[in-house]
Amino acid sequence: MDSMKNIAMIAAGSIATLAYQKYSKPVMRNVKKAFNGTMKKVDKTLDDMM
């Protein structure tokens, strides 16, 4: 039973590693794009207040 748990944890870690390697750059690009868009909106709002 304990070995099955170990095998499951190794498989989950392997899948997570592969997913991170494949999708980290596109996800980070989208996060950066969304963050920059939000910052531009905040900056514009603050400029309009002044």
C-alpha positions as CSV (number, residue, x, y, z in Angstrom):
1,M,0.0,0.0,0.0
2,D,2.8,2.4,0.8
3,S,4.6,1.7,-2.5
4,M,1.4,2.6,-4.4
5,K,1.3,5.9,-2.6
6,N,4.9,6.5,-3.5
7,I,4.3,5.6,-7.2
8,A,1.3,7.9,-7.3
9,M,3.3,10.8,-5.8
10,I,6.1,10.3,-8.3
11,A,3.7,10.2,-11.2
12,A,2.0,13.4,-10.0
13,G,5.3,15.2,-9.6
14,S,6.4,14.0,-13.1
15,I,3.1,15.3,-14.6
16,A,3.4,18.6,-12.8
17,T,7.0,19.0,-14.0
18,L,6.1,18.3,-17.6
19,A,3.1,20.6,-17.5
20,Y,5.3,23.4,-16.0
21,Q,7.9,23.0,-18.7
22,K,5.4,23.1,-21.5
23,Y,3.0,25.8,-20.3
24,S,5.1,28.1,-18.0
25,K,6.1,30.6,-20.8
26,P,2.6,31.1,-22.3
27,V,1.0,31.4,-18.9
28,M,3.6,33.9,-17.8
29,R,3.2,35.9,-21.0
30,N,-0.6,36.1,-20.4
31,V,-0.2,37.0,-16.8
32,K,2.3,39.8,-17.7
33,K,0.0,41.1,-20.4
34,A,-3.0,41.2,-18.0
35,F,-0.9,42.9,-15.3
36,N,0.4,45.5,-17.8
37,G,-3.2,46.2,-18.9
38,T,-4.3,46.6,-15.4
39,M,-1.4,48.9,-14.5
40,K,-2.2,51.1,-17.6
41,K,-5.9,51.4,-16.4
42,V,-4.8,52.3,-12.9
43,D,-2.2,54.8,-14.2
44,K,-4.8,56.4,-16.4
45,T,-7.3,56.6,-13.6
46,L,-4.8,58.2,-11.3
47,D,-3.9,60.7,-14.1
48,D,-7.5,61.6,-14.6
49,M,-7.9,62.2,-10.8
50,M,-5.2,64.8,-10.9
